[in-house]
C-alpha cells in the first residue's frame, strides 16, 4: 500500500511519520481521534491539513498495527 500523504524525513521530527512533510505526526492525529476529537475539530486546530490527511493517517496506523504484535492485557 502506498501512502501519498505520509512522509518520513529524518531531518523532520526525528523521522517519525508525519502528514505531508509537516511537523504533525501521524500519531498525534490518531491520538486526537482516539481522545474523541472529530475530524472537523482536528481540521480547525490544524487548518493546513485536509480531511484526506486524517483518513490516510488512520489507514497508516492500521497498517502499522498489522505489521507487529503489541502486548495486550489478558481479559479478566
C-alpha positions as CSV (number, residue, x, y, z in Angstrom):
1,X,0.0,0.0,0.0
2,X,1.4,3.4,-1.0
3,X,0.8,6.4,1.3
4,X,1.0,9.7,-0.6
5,X,0.1,11.9,2.3
6,X,2.5,10.5,4.9
7,X,6.2,11.3,4.8
8,X,9.3,10.3,6.8
9,X,12.2,12.6,6.8
10,X,14.9,12.1,9.4
11,X,15.5,15.9,9.5
12,X,11.9,16.5,10.5
13,X,10.6,15.3,13.8
14,X,13.4,12.7,14.1
15,X,12.0,10.7,11.2
16,X,8.6,9.9,12.7
17,X,5.8,9.5,10.2
18,X,4.2,12.9,9.6
19,X,1.5,14.3,7.4
20,X,2.8,15.5,4.1
21,X,6.1,16.9,5.2
22,X,4.6,18.9,8.0
23,X,5.6,18.6,11.6
24,X,2.3,16.9,12.5
25,X,3.0,13.3,13.4
26,X,0.5,10.6,12.3
27,X,0.4,9.5,16.0
28,X,-0.8,13.0,17.0
29,X,-3.7,12.9,14.6
30,X,-4.6,9.3,15.5
31,X,-4.3,10.2,19.2
32,X,-6.6,13.1,18.8
33,X,-9.2,10.9,17.2
34,X,-8.8,8.3,19.9
35,X,-9.4,11.0,22.6
36,X,-12.7,11.8,21.0
37,X,-11.9,14.8,18.7
38,X,-13.9,14.9,15.5
39,X,-12.1,15.3,12.1
40,X,-13.7,18.7,11.9
41,X,-12.1,19.7,15.3
42,X,-8.7,18.5,14.1
43,X,-9.0,20.5,10.9
44,X,-9.9,23.6,12.9
45,X,-6.8,23.0,15.1
46,X,-4.6,22.4,12.0
47,X,-6.1,24.4,9.2
48,X,-3.4,23.3,6.8
49,X,-4.5,19.7,7.0
50,X,-7.2,18.2,4.8
51,X,-9.8,15.5,5.5
52,X,-7.9,13.1,3.3
53,X,-4.8,13.6,5.6
54,X,-6.8,12.4,8.6
55,X,-8.1,9.4,6.6
56,X,-4.7,8.4,5.4
57,X,-3.3,8.7,9.0
58,X,-5.8,6.2,10.1
59,X,-5.0,3.9,7.3
60,X,-1.3,4.2,8.0
61,X,-1.9,3.4,11.7
62,X,-4.0,0.4,10.8
63,X,-1.2,-0.9,8.5
64,X,1.4,-0.3,11.2
65,X,-0.5,-2.4,13.7
66,X,-0.9,-5.2,11.2
67,X,2.9,-5.3,10.9
68,X,3.7,-6.1,14.5
69,X,2.1,-7.5,17.6
70,X,1.6,-5.3,20.6
71,X,1.4,-6.5,24.2
72,X,-2.2,-6.8,25.4
73,X,-3.5,-7.3,28.9
74,X,-5.3,-10.6,29.3
75,X,-9.1,-10.4,30.0
76,X,-10.3,-11.0,33.5
